[in-house]
Amino acid sequence: MNHRFVLSVAVAVLTPAFAFAQNPPVVPQITCDATAENLLFRSEGLSEKLGEIVLTCQSSSGAGTVSASISVSLSHSITNRLLGGDLIDARLEAQTVGGRLVVVPNGLLVSRNVVSFGAFDFVLPASGRTSFVITGLRVASLNAASEAPVNALLSTSGRTSIGVRNNPVTPGTPRRGVYASGTAARIVCTDSNLPATADETAFATLVANNVRFATTRVTEGFPSAFEPRRDPLTSGTRIVIRYAGFPSQARLFVPDHIAGSTANEPTSAGDLGWPASPGVYNSSPGGGRLLLARVNAADPNGAGGDPRIVFSAVLLGVSEVFLSAGEGSATYEVVDSNASAFETAQIPTFVALPRDSGQDGTVATSRVTMGPLSTVAEATSNAPVPRFRDAAPPLDCQLLRDCTAGYFPRLVVDAPALDFNTPATPGFYQKFLRVLNDNQGLMNWTARIEYRAGANWLRIFPESGINNASLNLTAFPERLAPGRYSAVLTIDAGPLAGTRVIDVTITVTGDTPPPAGTSPNIRLVSSYVSDQTLTIVPGSLASIRGTRLLGQDLGVLLDGFTAQVVSTSSAGGEQRVDFVVPTGLGSQARAQLQVAVTRVASLPAPVNLTVAAPVIFPNAVLNQDATPNGLGNPEAPGRLFTIYATGLPAEGLGQITAKLHDREITQPQYAGPAPGLPGIQQINLFIPDDLPTMQSEVLVCGVPAAAPQTRVCSRPATIHLRRNDE
């Protein structure tokens, strides 16, 4: 059937005067002002609707017939659905006393960027005024990140000369349509059995039985970006989640419906700031509450099928995502939304894996996009409308202002310098790291090694995990020729939790290791200040006493963390090594210490650790002029004391405070590492200016972060004050 003929007949039936009446004489010229509705559209979109282009026209000769053709040249590709050469839904209308009249029902696609409406004959009202409206044009954005506005240049031809002012116009500007964040970008599969109940896949049952889940949160980039279906030829905005890499015994379940932020009660598994709920949705006559429905029979790109019907206000339904070779997809369609509000929705994916599967620790992935996905960026007769590029959404936490919220994990990696210096012989060459989640929520992380030189000379174990873990990095120098090699260790916990990239080097020597039986002997490990104090503090000075402690390639390791050696000495047949306790040990209570000399290591020696055990060095309270404070060199109130100590909490492990005379100083002017003095802390504090001339005391204290009600203070040091006004 000739569809152009059918449409022409329909117009003739609706407007018989148009087809059969004698038209007034042709108006030779009219003048029009061009305007456009600058409509925001989705930059991921390949068939996005533009705002209306309006020509407000006036004939100087009054009523008559406008006989013309109007063409629009766009800066972006036209992507309406085609019927023959006609663009469906792209039409030219005219404003009459009785309302809008369709003048040209379908634009003709002239080229990729040009559409023509006409030729047409239109009888002007008696006033000689009317408006021509071009509506329904669709375009593809230039790329998913482009914000380049659409320019529409209007041109005319025909017996009526149309002068267009304010040409070109802007009928649309692209913006990101969807942002996303959550715990679902990378999923570490762990033992998680389905509950053994009749309603084993009801939402509330899965949550109550702690079935492992990962949440994908989607947020629209501008109000109305989540657009419901408007007519039978289009679908609503779709959200497609594609899964890959799941082990053979894994099963995935997702809710049938998702209530969004404007619904009566949003759907949430309870991990991203909303309480756990299957969601409650009550429709209203005008809509306006975000609801997503899973699409039955959608293909992997999110095309086809129909959204599931809502049967109950409480959204209890959950259904399986069927996997093939570890891959699958779930597609949701927006069936209701609020076009005047920013909206967001949380989509949990429940992951069941039998505890005896042997597949624990498999790292799977999920990827969220708008849908249906397509690569067709031109007008076509069969591509879905709307359709979208396969573009990963940016993070949405900036829009929702919750990037630092406690429910998002944060990666912290405690690691020593990852430098190996070994002979080319097999041995025990290891470094130890800690991966920590410094916030709430589940932090899925993976570890990988990339070699810059050499290959297969490192192993990291484990290679993935959830939240906190200890990692073992082992070197295999026997696989390398003598020389220096490098690699990069990456701990990746996703875009929100963060990524840590650490350089690893190994220097392989050709020397023969020293004979056995000459290893260092540790007699005592103590505080630097006193060999009676056997507890040492991360970030502060400590000492080792024993024999065979000195020589080439001297190294001190505590639980794999390399300590900085600051001095060595020998007296009375015994040797001493002073070192800085590695801060990477954190708040550990115990560690194993080894000394290695010429690549021969001692037996491990157990040591006790604490966060705070402060000691002020003798004569280490200095006046503001950097001279030692004393009876003959007092300082004036209102000026500054500088105190040097060791044994105070390292950064992140606690707070440093002080007490001068009877005054508690909770926030010294400076409290931290002394510049250029490894293992020594410096405390600068202002002397209260109301204190009198006197002899008194000052002490420094550490408040452990893990025990904020506990304060550990040094022994007091004597100070002398003299007021300047006496």
N, C-alpha and C positions, 0 to 999 in steps of 0.2 A: 504494500500500500504506500502511496506517496504521502508521507507525513506532512510535507510542506503544504500540499493541497488541502489536507484535512484541517490544518491550522488556519489556512486562509478562509476556508468556508466557515469555520467557527467564528472568526472575527467578523465576517460579513453578516452572519446571522445576528451577532450581538450588536452590530452597528450598521444597520441597513442603509442609513443615510450615507455612510462612508462609501458603500458600493454602488448605490443606484441613484442617489440624488445628484442634481446638477451642482457641482462645487462652485463657490464664488471665484472670481478671477484670482490668479496667482499673485500673492504679495511679492513685489520684486526684492524687498530687503527687510530683514529684521535684525535687531541688535540684542545679544544675549550676554548675561553675566554668568560665568561658570563658577560653581561651588561644589564641594564634595564633603561627604561625611567621612572624616578620617577615622576609619574603623580599625581598632587593634585586631590583628590576626596572628595565628601561631606560626612562629618562624620555623618550626619543624614541619609545617604543613605543605602539602603539594597540591591542594585544591581548596584554598581558603577564600571565603567570600569577602568581597570588598564592600565598602560603603557606597551609598548611592551618589551618582554624579548628576547634578542638577544644572540645567540651563534655564535661567529666568529671562524670558524674552519679551520684547515690546516691538510692535510694528508701528512705524510712524504714519502709515496710511490707514490704520484701523483694521477692521475685519477683512478677511480674505483667506486664501488657501496658501498654506506653507507647503511647497513641493520641494523636497530636499532629501539628502542622505547624510547621516552623521556617522563618522568613523572615530574610533578611539584607538590610539596607539599607546600601549602600556610599556613600562620599563621592565616588567616581569612577564614570564610566560603565562598565557591564558590556558586554564586547565579545566574549564567546564566539561561536562559530559556532552559528547557529540551525538547528533542524529543526522546522518548524512553529513552535510557541511555546516549544519546549524548547531548553535550552542543552546542546549536546553537550559532554561531558566534565565538566560541573559536576554533582556528585552528592553524596549523603549516604550515609555508611557508618557502621556500628556495630561496635564491638569485641566479639567473642565469644571463647569459650575456644579455638575453632578458628581464629581469625584475624578479619580484617575481613569484614563482610557488607554488600553493597550494599543499602541500604534504599530509597533513591529514586535511580534510575539517571540521571535528567536533571532539573535544576532547571527550574522554570517561570518565564519572564521576566514579571514583573508590570508593571514600568515600566523606564525607562532605568537606574535605579540599584537596583532591588529584584528579588530572586529568592526564590522560595518552594519549599521541599522538603516535599512531603506532599500530602494527609494520608497517614499511615502508621501501621501497627500493628507494634510490635516487642516481642517477649517478652524481658524482662530475665532475665539469669542468676540462679541461686538466691541469689547474694550480694546482688542488688538493685543492683549496680554495673555501669556500662558507660561507654563514651565514644562520643559521636556526632562524626563527622569530616566537615566540609564541605571538599571538595577540587575542584580543577580550575577555579576561578573565574578569569576573565581580565578585565582592565580597561584603559582608556586613561589615561595620565598626563594631568594638567591642561594641560601644555605641555612643550616640549622641555627647558626649563631648570628646571622645577618639581621641588622635592624635598619637596613636601607629602605626608606619609604617608597611606596609605589607612585610613580608619576604617570598621569594620564593626559595625553595631548589630544585635543579634540580638533577634528577637521570636518568640513562640510562641502557638499557639492549639490547641484541641482538648479532648478529654475529660480528658486528663492535663494538669494545671497544672505548667508547668516554670518554676521560679525560676532566673534566670540572674544569677550574680554576676560581677563584673569585666567589666562591659559598658559601652561598646564595647571592641573589641580592634583591634590593628593587624596585619593580615596581609601588609603590603607597604610598602616605601618606595622611591621612584624615585631613581635616580642616572644620570648620563650613562653611556650604554652604550659609546660609542666616542669616542675622541679621535684627532686626526690631525695630521700635519705632514709636510713634505717639500719637494721642489722643484717640485711639480706644480700648484700653484694657478694659475699663469700660465706659459704655455710660449711662449717666443720661438722661432719656427721658423727654423732655419738649415740651410744646405746639409749634407746627411747622406745619402750614398748607401748603399743596401744592398750588402753584399759580393756579388761575382759568383762565387758558389760554389753547389754543388748543395744544400748545407744552409744556404742563405742566411738562413733564419729560425730556426736553432737558437740557443738562448740563448747558449751559449759563443761562437758565431761572431759574433753581434751585439755582444757585449761586446769581443771581441778586435779587431774592426774599427772600434771607437770610433763606432758608430752612436749618434747623439744620443739621450739618454733623460732622462726625468723620473720621479722616484720619489714615490709616495704611501705614507706610512707610516701604518698604523692601529694603535691601541692600545686595548684594552678598558678601560673605566672602572672595572670591578671584576671579580674572578675569577668566571667563569661567564657573563660578558656575551656572550662568543663561544660560543653554544650550538649543538651539532650537532642534526640532525634526530632527533626522538625517536619519531615515529610517522608513518604514511602521510598523516595529515590535515594535517600541518604541514611547513614547510621548516626547514632550519637557518638560523641567522643569515646574512644575506647582506650583502655589501659591494658597492655600486654606484658605479662611476666613470663620470661623464657628461662627454663631450668636446664642445667647441663652438669655432667660429671657425677651424678648420684650413683651409689653402689647398687648392685643388682637387687638386694633385698630391701632397699629403702622404699617407703611409700609416703606420698605427699598428699595433704588435704588442705583445701582452702574453703573459706566461707562462700555460700551461694550468693550472698548479698553483703554489701559493705555500706553501713550508714556513716556518712561523713560528718564533718565538723558542724554543719548547720542542721543536722537531723536531731530528733528528740533525744537520742542517746547514741553517741558514736561507737562504732565497732572498734574494739581494741583487745589485744591479748595481755595488756597491762604493762608493757615495757617502755613506752615512749610518752609518759606523762599523763595518759588517760587511764582511768580504772578499767580493769578487765571487764568486758561486756560483749555479748554477741551483737549488740546494737538494737535500737528501737527506732522504727520509722513509721510515722503516721502521715499519710499524704494530706495535703491541703488543696483546696479548689484551684488556687493559682500556682501550685507547686512551690518551689523555693527552698527545698531541703535536699541536701546532697545525698543521692543514693546511687550506688553502683551495683549492677546485676551481672553475675557471671553469664557468659554467652554460650549457649548450647551449640555444639558442632562447629565452633570457629576453627579455622585452619591455623597452622603455627604462626602465620603472620597477623592473625587477629581478624581476618576477613570471613564473611559468611556467618550463618547462624543467627539466632535471635536471643535476646536477653531473657533470663528466667523471670517468671511472673512472681510477684510478691504475694504470698497467701496469708501472712500474719505480720502484725506490727513488730513482734519480737523476732529477730532474724536468727533463728536457731540452726538453719541448715548448713551442713558442711559436706563437700563432695570431693572425690579423689581426683588428683591430677595424674593421668595415666602416663607412665614413663616407657620409653623405648630406647634401649641402649643408654639409659641414664639421662635421657632428655625428654622434656615435655613443656607444656605451656598452659597458662591460664589467662583468659581474656575476659575483661569486664567492660561493660558499656554504661555510660552515664545515662540514667533514665530520669533523673530529676536533679535540679541544681538551683542555686540562687545567683542570678546573673549580676547582682550588684554587690556581692561579697566575695572576698578571698576565701577559698575553701580548700580543705585538706582532708585526706582519708588515710587510714592505716589498714593495710592488707596483710594479715598474718598467714604464714605458710607453716603448717605443722608437719614435722619430719619424724616419721616412725622408723626405727631400725632395731630389729631384734637384738637382745643383749648377747646372744650366742652367734651373731652373724659372722664374726671375724673381720668385719669391714669397718670397724670403729676407727675414726680418724681420717676417713676419706674427705677430701676437700672438694665440695661442689660449689656451683655458682648460680646466681640468678641475675637477670638483667631486665630492667623495666623500661618501656618506651610507650609513646602514644601509638595508637593503631587505628585502622589496619596499616601495616607497613607496605611500602611500595617504592619503586624507583621511577615511576612514570611522572614526569614533570611537564606534560603537555596535554592538550585536549585529546580525549579518547572516548570510545564508545563503551568500554567495558571496565575500566579501572574504578575501584570503589571511591565514593565521595562521602565524607572527607577521607584523605589518605595522608600518610606521614613518612618522613625519612626515618631510617634506623639511627637515631641519634640519642646517645646517653644523656639523661637529664642532669643539669647541674644540681649541686646540693641545695636543699630547701631551708636549711637551718638559718641562713641569713634572713630569708623572708619571714620566718617564724620567730626569729630572734632567740633561738635556743641552742646555738652552737656549743655553748659552754655548760649546758644543762647537765645535771648529774646523771641522767638516765642514758647519756651517750658515753661510751667508754673512752678512755684516753690512754694511749700507749706510753709506757716508760720502760726503757731498757737500761739495766745496770750492767755495764761491761767494762772490763779492764782494757788496756791497750792490747789489741790483738796482733802482737808481733812475736813471731817465733824465730829463734836462732838455734839451729840444731845441726848435728852431723847427718850425713846421708845414710843413716842406719836406722832400722826399726827401733821404736821406743815408745814411751808413754808421753806424748806431747799433746797437752790439752789446755784449753781455756774454758772458763765457766761464765755464763751470762745468765741474767734473770730478766724475764719478760713479765711486766706487771701491768695490770689494769688499775689505773689511778683514779677511776671513777666507778659508777655503777653500770648496770647493763652487761650484756654478753659481748666480749671482745674476741671475735674470731681472728686469728693471726696465722700467717705462714712465714716460713724462713726459707730463703733461697741463696745460693752462692753463684756468683758470676766471676769467671776467671779472666784476669787481664794478661796473665802470663802463666804458662804451664796449664795442666789440666788434672782434675781428679786427685788433688793433693789435700783436700779438706773434706770433712764430713760434719754436718750439723744434725744433732738429734735432741729432741724431736723436730720434725720439719713443719709441724702445724699444731695448733691447740686452741683452747678456749681459756681466756683470762690468764691467770698467773702460771708460770712454769719456769723451771731451770733448764737451761740449754747447755749442751756439751759440744764444744767445737774441737775436733781432733784433727791434727796435721799428720800427714804421711810423707816425710821427707825422703824416704827410700824410693819414692816414685819420681824423684827429680834429680837432675845433675846439679853439682854445686853451682850456686848462683843465688840471685835475689828474685823473688817472685811476688806477685800481688794478686789480690782478689777483692771482691766486694760482697759483704754479707748484708742482706736486706731483710729486715723484719717489717712485714707489711700487715697492718691491722685495719686497712681500709681508709677511705678519705676522711672520715670523721675522727676516728681514733688516732690516725697518723701512721707515718712510716719512718723507720730509722735506718739509715744507710751507714755502715761501718766498714772502714778499710781494714783489710787483713794482709799482712806481709809475712814472708818467711825467707830467712837467709840460710841457705844450706851450705855447710862447710864440708871440706874434704878431710878434715882432721880426724884422727882416731881418738875416740873418747878415752879419758883417763881410766886406769885400772880400778876395779872394784876395791872396796875396803879403805878408800881415802875420802869418804863422804864427810861433810860437815857434821859437827856434833853440837846440838843445842842443849845447854844446861838450864837456861832461864830466859823467859820472855816477860818483860815487865814494863811499867810506865817509864818514860824517859827520866822523870824526876826522881823516882824512888824505886829501888829494886825490891822493896817490900810491897809495892802495889802491883798485883799480878793481873789486874783488869786494864785493858787498853781501850782506846776510844777512836773510832773512825775519823779521819781527818786530822788527827793529832799525832804527837811524837811518841814513839815507843823504842825499846832497846832489846837487843838479843845478846846474850852472853854465852860463850862456849869456846870450842876449839875448832880449828880448820875452817874458820868462817871467812877468811880473807883470801883473795886471789883474783885471777882473771875472771871476767864475766860473772861478777857477783850479782845474784838476784834473790829477792825475797818475795814469796808468794803466799797469799792467804786465800784459801778456797779458790785458787786459780786467778785471783786478782793480783797484779804486779804492784808491789809497794815501791815507793821512791826512797832510795837509800840516800841519807843526807850526810852521814859521816861514819868513819870507822876508826878504831883505835885498838891498841894492844898493851896490856899491862899485867905483870905477874904471871905470865904463861897462859893468860886467858885473853880472848879477843872479844871485841864489842862492835856491834853494828846498830847504828841508830837509823830509824826509818819512819816514814809517815804511813800510818795505818790507812789502807785504801777506803775511800768513802763509799765505794760500791758495795761494801759489806752491809751498809744500811743499819738497820736496827737488829741485826743478828745477835744472838747471845753467845754463840761459840763459833770457832773456825779452826781450821787446820793450817798451821804455818810450816813452810819449808824454806830452807836456804839452799841455793844452788851455787856452786863454785866450779868454774871450768866445766860446766854442764854435768856435774855430779851433784845430785840432790841429797839432802839430809832426810832422815825419817821424819814423817809429819809430827809436829808438836801441837797438842791442843792448847788453845788460848781462849780466855774469857773476854767478852766484849761488853761494853756499855755505851750508851749514847753520851753520857756526861760524867766526867770526873775531873773538874777543873782545878788547876794549880796556877797561881801567879808566880812568875819567875822572880828571883831575888833582885831588888833594885830596879824593878821593871814598871814602876809607876812614875811616869814622866810628866813634868809640867808642860804647859803650852809651848814653851821654848825648846822642848825636847831634852831638857836636862833632868836628872833624877830628882824626884821630890825628897826632901829630908828636912831635918830640924834647921839646918843652916840654909836651906833653899826651899822655903814654903811657897805655896801657890795661893793666889787670891780667889775668893768666891766669885762666881760669875765667869771664870775662865775655864780652860779645858784640861782634863787629865787624859793621858793616853796610857793604857795598861796592856802589857803583853802577858799572855797566858797560854796554856795548852790544856787539852782535855775538855773543851767546850763543844757543844753540838755542831756538827757540820750542817751545811745548808740543806734544808728539807727534812732534817732529822730532829729539829727542836729550835727553841728560842733562847737567845742569850740576854740575860738581864744583869743588873748590878745593884749593890746597896752601898751608899756612901753615908757614913755616920748613921742617922736614923731614917734616911730617905731611900725609898724604893725607886729604882730607876728602871722602868719596864721597857723603855725605848731609848737606848743609848744613841748618841749622834751617829756612831758607826759601830757595828759588831760583826766581825767576820774574819776571813783569812788575812793575816798580816802580809801586805805586798812584799814579795821577795824573800819571805821567811817560811819555807815549807813546814807544815805541821804546827805553826804557831798562830794563835788568834790575837787580834787587836781589838780593843774596846776603847772608843773615844766617848767621853761623857762630860757634860757641862756640870760644874760644881754649883749647886744651888746658891744664888747670890745673897741669900739671907742668913747663911751660916756665919758664926762668929770666928774670930781667931782662936785656934785650938789645935790639939793633937787628937786624931780620931782614926778610924779604920775604913777601908774599902774592901769589898769582896765581889767576886763575879760568880754568876750562877748559870746553870743550864736547865731549861725546862723541856723535857723530852716531848716530842709531838705525840707519841703514843700514850703518854701519861701526863696530860697538861696540869694535873693537880699536884704533881711532884716537882720539887725544885732541889737541885743538887748544887751546893755552893762550895767555893774554895775556902781555904783558911784565910782569915783577914790579913791584909797588908797595912802597915801603919802609914798614915799620911799626916802632913802638917799644913795648916791653913793660916794665913795672915791677911786680914782685911786691909785694903789700901786706904780706907777712910779713917784709920786709927793713927 
